[in-house]
Amino acid sequence: MGLIHIRLTTRFPVTAQVYIKGHTWPALQMLKKLLGFNLHENAFTALDDP
């Protein structure tokens, strides 16, 4: 999936927030299908066949 960030509180009740960077997964799927694209930081800037 990409980078994952987990944030926990230190007081009761303990809560958790999970952040997942999901841009890596679509890029890997497009690479497997040999689709052309440009990925700049966290955005697709160009697609050969949208």
PDB file of N, CA, C and O in Angstrom:
ATOM      1  N   MET A   1       0.810  -1.194   0.000  1.00  0.00           N
ATOM      2  CA  MET A   1       0.000   0.000   0.000  1.00  0.00           C
ATOM      3  C   MET A   1       0.855   1.260   0.000  1.00  0.00           C
ATOM      4  O   MET A   1       0.465   2.252  -0.615  1.00  0.00           O
ATOM      5  N   GLY A   2       1.958   1.256   0.640  1.00  0.00           N
ATOM      6  CA  GLY A   2       2.768   2.458   0.754  1.00  0.00           C
ATOM      7  C   GLY A   2       3.051   2.769   2.208  1.00  0.00           C
ATOM      8  O   GLY A   2       3.044   1.878   3.058  1.00  0.00           O
ATOM      9  N   LEU A   3       3.300   4.027   2.488  1.00  0.00           N
ATOM     10  CA  LEU A   3       3.607   4.429   3.855  1.00  0.00           C
ATOM     11  C   LEU A   3       2.373   4.368   4.733  1.00  0.00           C
ATOM     12  O   LEU A   3       1.271   4.708   4.302  1.00  0.00           O
ATOM     13  N   ILE A   4       2.566   3.931   5.968  1.00  0.00           N
ATOM     14  CA  ILE A   4       1.480   3.869   6.939  1.00  0.00           C
ATOM     15  C   ILE A   4       1.933   4.613   8.188  1.00  0.00           C
ATOM     16  O   ILE A   4       3.048   4.413   8.671  1.00  0.00           O
ATOM     17  N   HIS A   5       1.068   5.462   8.701  1.00  0.00           N
ATOM     18  CA  HIS A   5       1.352   6.246   9.904  1.00  0.00           C
ATOM     19  C   HIS A   5       0.261   5.952  10.921  1.00  0.00           C
ATOM     20  O   HIS A   5      -0.924   6.057  10.605  1.00  0.00           O
ATOM     21  N   ILE A   6       0.649   5.582  12.145  1.00  0.00           N
ATOM     22  CA  ILE A   6      -0.311   5.281  13.197  1.00  0.00           C
ATOM     23  C   ILE A   6      -0.102   6.264  14.344  1.00  0.00           C
ATOM     24  O   ILE A   6       1.018   6.460  14.816  1.00  0.00           O
ATOM     25  N   ARG A   7      -1.195   6.876  14.781  1.00  0.00           N
ATOM     26  CA  ARG A   7      -1.144   7.853  15.871  1.00  0.00           C
ATOM     27  C   ARG A   7      -1.981   7.338  17.037  1.00  0.00           C
ATOM     28  O   ARG A   7      -3.171   7.062  16.882  1.00  0.00           O
ATOM     29  N   LEU A   8      -1.356   7.209  18.204  1.00  0.00           N
ATOM     30  CA  LEU A   8      -2.038   6.728  19.399  1.00  0.00           C
ATOM     31  C   LEU A   8      -2.088   7.832  20.450  1.00  0.00           C
ATOM     32  O   LEU A   8      -1.152   8.621  20.577  1.00  0.00           O
ATOM     33  N   THR A   9      -3.176   7.884  21.193  1.00  0.00           N
ATOM     34  CA  THR A   9      -3.251   8.811  22.314  1.00  0.00           C
ATOM     35  C   THR A   9      -2.647   8.149  23.549  1.00  0.00           C
ATOM     36  O   THR A   9      -2.567   6.923  23.625  1.00  0.00           O
ATOM     37  N   THR A  10      -2.229   8.953  24.501  1.00  0.00           N
ATOM     38  CA  THR A  10      -1.592   8.406  25.701  1.00  0.00           C
ATOM     39  C   THR A  10      -2.515   8.418  26.910  1.00  0.00           C
ATOM     40  O   THR A  10      -2.100   8.032  28.003  1.00  0.00           O
ATOM     41  N   ARG A  11      -3.749   8.852  26.738  1.00  0.00           N
ATOM     42  CA  ARG A  11      -4.711   8.897  27.847  1.00  0.00           C
ATOM     43  C   ARG A  11      -5.884   7.970  27.554  1.00  0.00           C
ATOM     44  O   ARG A  11      -6.132   7.598  26.407  1.00  0.00           O
ATOM     45  N   PHE A  12      -6.598   7.608  28.614  1.00  0.00           N
ATOM     46  CA  PHE A  12      -7.785   6.776  28.441  1.00  0.00           C
ATOM     47  C   PHE A  12      -8.964   7.639  28.069  1.00  0.00           C
ATOM     48  O   PHE A  12      -9.059   8.748  28.596  1.00  0.00           O
ATOM     49  N   PRO A  13      -9.844   7.236  27.229  1.00  0.00           N
ATOM     50  CA  PRO A  13      -9.807   6.007  26.431  1.00  0.00           C
ATOM     51  C   PRO A  13      -8.782   6.142  25.300  1.00  0.00           C
ATOM     52  O   PRO A  13      -8.685   7.182  24.649  1.00  0.00           O
ATOM     53  N   VAL A  14      -8.040   5.091  25.089  1.00  0.00           N
ATOM     54  CA  VAL A  14      -6.990   5.085  24.072  1.00  0.00           C
ATOM     55  C   VAL A  14      -7.642   5.009  22.692  1.00  0.00           C
ATOM     56  O   VAL A  14      -8.430   4.103  22.419  1.00  0.00           O
ATOM     57  N   THR A  15      -7.312   5.955  21.837  1.00  0.00           N
ATOM     58  CA  THR A  15      -7.821   5.941  20.468  1.00  0.00           C
ATOM     59  C   THR A  15      -6.637   5.856  19.510  1.00  0.00           C
ATOM     60  O   THR A  15      -5.506   6.183  19.870  1.00  0.00           O
ATOM     61  N   ALA A  16      -6.909   5.422  18.310  1.00  0.00           N
ATOM     62  CA  ALA A  16      -5.855   5.294  17.300  1.00  0.00           C
ATOM     63  C   ALA A  16      -6.366   5.854  15.984  1.00  0.00           C
ATOM     64  O   ALA A  16      -7.534   5.681  15.635  1.00  0.00           O
ATOM     65  N   GLN A  17      -5.484   6.526  15.258  1.00  0.00           N
ATOM     66  CA  GLN A  17      -5.764   6.990  13.907  1.00  0.00           C
ATOM     67  C   GLN A  17      -4.723   6.362  12.991  1.00  0.00           C
ATOM     68  O   GLN A  17      -3.533   6.360  13.304  1.00  0.00           O
ATOM     69  N   VAL A  18      -5.169   5.836  11.873  1.00  0.00           N
ATOM     70  CA  VAL A  18      -4.270   5.190  10.925  1.00  0.00           C
ATOM     71  C   VAL A  18      -4.354   5.933   9.596  1.00  0.00           C
ATOM     72  O   VAL A  18      -5.443   6.125   9.055  1.00  0.00           O
ATOM     73  N   TYR A  19      -3.203   6.350   9.073  1.00  0.00           N
ATOM     74  CA  TYR A  19      -3.123   7.046   7.796  1.00  0.00           C
ATOM     75  C   TYR A  19      -2.360   6.146   6.822  1.00  0.00           C
ATOM     76  O   TYR A  19      -1.270   5.665   7.129  1.00  0.00           O
ATOM     77  N   ILE A  20      -2.943   5.929   5.656  1.00  0.00           N
ATOM     78  CA  ILE A  20      -2.319   5.076   4.644  1.00  0.00           C
ATOM     79  C   ILE A  20      -2.143   5.881   3.369  1.00  0.00           C
ATOM     80  O   ILE A  20      -3.091   6.469   2.850  1.00  0.00           O
ATOM     81  N   LYS A  21      -0.925   5.897   2.882  1.00  0.00           N
ATOM     82  CA  LYS A  21      -0.660   6.548   1.597  1.00  0.00           C
ATOM     83  C   LYS A  21      -0.921   5.514   0.513  1.00  0.00           C
ATOM     84  O   LYS A  21      -0.158   4.560   0.360  1.00  0.00           O
ATOM     85  N   GLY A  22      -1.991   5.700  -0.233  1.00  0.00           N
ATOM     86  CA  GLY A  22      -2.406   4.696  -1.194  1.00  0.00           C
ATOM     87  C   GLY A  22      -1.966   4.941  -2.623  1.00  0.00           C
ATOM     88  O   GLY A  22      -2.428   4.229  -3.515  1.00  0.00           O
ATOM     89  N   HIS A  23      -1.103   5.903  -2.892  1.00  0.00           N
ATOM     90  CA  HIS A  23      -0.694   6.185  -4.262  1.00  0.00           C
ATOM     91  C   HIS A  23       0.264   5.130  -4.817  1.00  0.00           C
ATOM     92  O   HIS A  23       0.389   4.984  -6.032  1.00  0.00           O
ATOM     93  N   THR A  24       0.923   4.414  -3.953  1.00  0.00           N
ATOM     94  CA  THR A  24       1.874   3.401  -4.406  1.00  0.00           C
ATOM     95  C   THR A  24       1.160   2.218  -5.041  1.00  0.00           C
ATOM     96  O   THR A  24       1.632   1.683  -6.044  1.00  0.00           O
ATOM     97  N   TRP A  25       0.037   1.803  -4.480  1.00  0.00           N
ATOM     98  CA  TRP A  25      -0.667   0.631  -4.993  1.00  0.00           C
ATOM     99  C   TRP A  25      -1.162   0.826  -6.426  1.00  0.00           C
ATOM    100  O   TRP A  25      -0.911  -0.046  -7.258  1.00  0.00           O
ATOM    101  N   PRO A  26      -1.863   1.941  -6.767  1.00  0.00           N
ATOM    102  CA  PRO A  26      -2.275   2.106  -8.160  1.00  0.00           C
ATOM    103  C   PRO A  26      -1.081   2.196  -9.116  1.00  0.00           C
ATOM    104  O   PRO A  26      -1.153   1.704 -10.242  1.00  0.00           O
ATOM    105  N   ALA A  27       0.001   2.812  -8.681  1.00  0.00           N
ATOM    106  CA  ALA A  27       1.182   2.907  -9.535  1.00  0.00           C
ATOM    107  C   ALA A  27       1.754   1.524  -9.825  1.00  0.00           C
ATOM    108  O   ALA A  27       2.155   1.252 -10.957  1.00  0.00           O
ATOM    109  N   LEU A  28       1.799   0.649  -8.829  1.00  0.00           N
ATOM    110  CA  LEU A  28       2.292  -0.711  -9.047  1.00  0.00           C
ATOM    111  C   LEU A  28       1.377  -1.496  -9.972  1.00  0.00           C
ATOM    112  O   LEU A  28       1.854  -2.268 -10.804  1.00  0.00           O
ATOM    113  N   GLN A  29       0.066  -1.309  -9.838  1.00  0.00           N
ATOM    114  CA  GLN A  29      -0.877  -1.994 -10.719  1.00  0.00           C
ATOM    115  C   GLN A  29      -0.716  -1.524 -12.160  1.00  0.00           C
ATOM    116  O   GLN A  29      -0.792  -2.328 -13.089  1.00  0.00           O
ATOM    117  N   MET A  30      -0.494  -0.221 -12.349  1.00  0.00           N
ATOM    118  CA  MET A  30      -0.311   0.308 -13.707  1.00  0.00           C
ATOM    119  C   MET A  30       1.012  -0.143 -14.295  1.00  0.00           C
ATOM    120  O   MET A  30       1.103  -0.343 -15.506  1.00  0.00           O
ATOM    121  N   LEU A  31       2.043  -0.311 -13.474  1.00  0.00           N
ATOM    122  CA  LEU A  31       3.313  -0.847 -13.962  1.00  0.00           C
ATOM    123  C   LEU A  31       3.165  -2.296 -14.422  1.00  0.00           C
ATOM    124  O   LEU A  31       3.746  -2.692 -15.433  1.00  0.00           O
ATOM    125  N   LYS A  32       2.378  -3.092 -13.671  1.00  0.00           N
ATOM    126  CA  LYS A  32       2.151  -4.492 -14.051  1.00  0.00           C
ATOM    127  C   LYS A  32       1.459  -4.598 -15.407  1.00  0.00           C
ATOM    128  O   LYS A  32       1.732  -5.523 -16.173  1.00  0.00           O
ATOM    129  N   LYS A  33       0.557  -3.648 -15.710  1.00  0.00           N
ATOM    130  CA  LYS A  33      -0.180  -3.659 -16.975  1.00  0.00           C
ATOM    131  C   LYS A  33       0.526  -2.868 -18.069  1.00  0.00           C
ATOM    132  O   LYS A  33      -0.017  -2.666 -19.156  1.00  0.00           O
ATOM    133  N   LEU A  34       1.752  -2.421 -17.766  1.00  0.00           N
ATOM    134  CA  LEU A  34       2.587  -1.686 -18.726  1.00  0.00           C
ATOM    135  C   LEU A  34       1.923  -0.407 -19.234  1.00  0.00           C
ATOM    136  O   LEU A  34       2.066  -0.056 -20.405  1.00  0.00           O
ATOM    137  N   LEU A  35       1.197   0.290 -18.357  1.00  0.00           N
ATOM    138  CA  LEU A  35       0.582   1.565 -18.709  1.00  0.00           C
ATOM    139  C   LEU A  35       1.575   2.685 -18.399  1.00  0.00           C
ATOM    140  O   LEU A  35       2.265   2.647 -17.381  1.00  0.00           O
ATOM    141  N   GLY A  36       1.640   3.665 -19.269  1.00  0.00           N
ATOM    142  CA  GLY A  36       2.557   4.777 -19.064  1.00  0.00           C
ATOM    143  C   GLY A  36       1.947   5.862 -18.190  1.00  0.00           C
ATOM    144  O   GLY A  36       0.779   6.215 -18.353  1.00  0.00           O
ATOM    145  N   PHE A  37       2.735   6.390 -17.267  1.00  0.00           N
ATOM    146  CA  PHE A  37       2.273   7.458 -16.392  1.00  0.00           C
ATOM    147  C   PHE A  37       3.470   8.185 -15.800  1.00  0.00           C
ATOM    148  O   PHE A  37       4.588   7.671 -15.802  1.00  0.00           O
ATOM    149  N   ASN A  38       3.222   9.381 -15.297  1.00  0.00           N
ATOM    150  CA  ASN A  38       4.225  10.142 -14.553  1.00  0.00           C
ATOM    151  C   ASN A  38       3.686  10.356 -13.157  1.00  0.00           C
ATOM    152  O   ASN A  38       2.563  10.828 -12.975  1.00  0.00           O
ATOM    153  N   LEU A  39       4.495  10.006 -12.170  1.00  0.00           N
ATOM    154  CA  LEU A  39       4.116  10.174 -10.774  1.00  0.00           C
ATOM    155  C   LEU A  39       5.058  11.190 -10.154  1.00  0.00           C
ATOM    156  O   LEU A  39       6.264  10.959 -10.071  1.00  0.00           O
ATOM    157  N   HIS A  40       4.501  12.327  -9.713  1.00  0.00           N
ATOM    158  CA  HIS A  40       5.306  13.380  -9.097  1.00  0.00           C
ATOM    159  C   HIS A  40       4.847  13.530  -7.658  1.00  0.00           C
ATOM    160  O   HIS A  40       3.733  13.989  -7.404  1.00  0.00           O
ATOM    161  N   GLU A  41       5.708  13.143  -6.704  1.00  0.00           N
ATOM    162  CA  GLU A  41       5.416  13.126  -5.272  1.00  0.00           C
ATOM    163  C   GLU A  41       4.178  12.276  -5.016  1.00  0.00           C
ATOM    164  O   GLU A  41       4.289  11.050  -5.046  1.00  0.00           O
ATOM    165  N   ASN A  42       3.016  12.846  -4.769  1.00  0.00           N
ATOM    166  CA  ASN A  42       1.829  12.025  -4.493  1.00  0.00           C
ATOM    167  C   ASN A  42       0.720  12.246  -5.520  1.00  0.00           C
ATOM    168  O   ASN A  42      -0.454  12.046  -5.211  1.00  0.00           O
ATOM    169  N   ALA A  43       1.080  12.656  -6.740  1.00  0.00           N
ATOM    170  CA  ALA A  43       0.060  12.925  -7.755  1.00  0.00           C
ATOM    171  C   ALA A  43       0.484  12.348  -9.101  1.00  0.00           C
ATOM    172  O   ALA A  43       1.659  12.384  -9.467  1.00  0.00           O
ATOM    173  N   PHE A  44      -0.488  11.820  -9.825  1.00  0.00           N
ATOM    174  CA  PHE A  44      -0.240  11.401 -11.201  1.00  0.00           C
ATOM    175  C   PHE A  44      -0.338  12.644 -12.074  1.00  0.00           C
ATOM    176  O   PHE A  44      -1.405  13.251 -12.171  1.00  0.00           O
ATOM    177  N   THR A  45       0.769  13.029 -12.713  1.00  0.00           N
ATOM    178  CA  THR A  45       0.767  14.259 -13.527  1.00  0.00           C
ATOM    179  C   THR A  45       0.466  13.993 -14.987  1.00  0.00           C
ATOM    180  O   THR A  45       0.076  14.912 -15.706  1.00  0.00           O
ATOM    181  N   ALA A  46       0.636  12.762 -15.446  1.00  0.00           N
ATOM    182  CA  ALA A  46       0.331  12.431 -16.842  1.00  0.00           C
ATOM    183  C   ALA A  46      -0.003  10.945 -16.943  1.00  0.00           C
ATOM    184  O   ALA A  46       0.608  10.107 -16.280  1.00  0.00           O
ATOM    185  N   LEU A  47      -0.987  10.640 -17.788  1.00  0.00           N
ATOM    186  CA  LEU A  47      -1.372   9.259 -18.083  1.00  0.00           C
ATOM    187  C   LEU A  47      -1.380   9.073 -19.587  1.00  0.00           C
ATOM    188  O   LEU A  47      -1.916   9.912 -20.310  1.00  0.00           O
ATOM    189  N   ASP A  48      -0.792   7.983 -20.071  1.00  0.00           N
ATOM    190  CA  ASP A  48      -0.779   7.735 -21.512  1.00  0.00           C
ATOM    191  C   ASP A  48      -2.167   7.367 -22.027  1.00  0.00           C
ATOM    192  O   ASP A  48      -2.559   7.795 -23.112  1.00  0.00           O
ATOM    193  N   ASP A  49      -2.909   6.579 -21.256  1.00  0.00           N
ATOM    194  CA  ASP A  49      -4.237   6.147 -21.687  1.00  0.00           C
ATOM    195  C   ASP A  49      -5.215   6.235 -20.521  1.00  0.00           C
ATOM    196  O   ASP A  49      -5.441   5.241 -19.830  1.00  0.00           O
ATOM    197  N   PRO A  50      -5.802   7.422 -20.290  1.00  0.00           N
ATOM    198  CA  PRO A  50      -6.712   7.566 -19.140  1.00  0.00           C
ATOM    199  C   PRO A  50      -7.970   6.747 -19.338  1.00  0.00           C
ATOM    200  O   PRO A  50      -8.848   6.746 -18.475  1.00  0.00           O
TER     201      PRO A  50
END
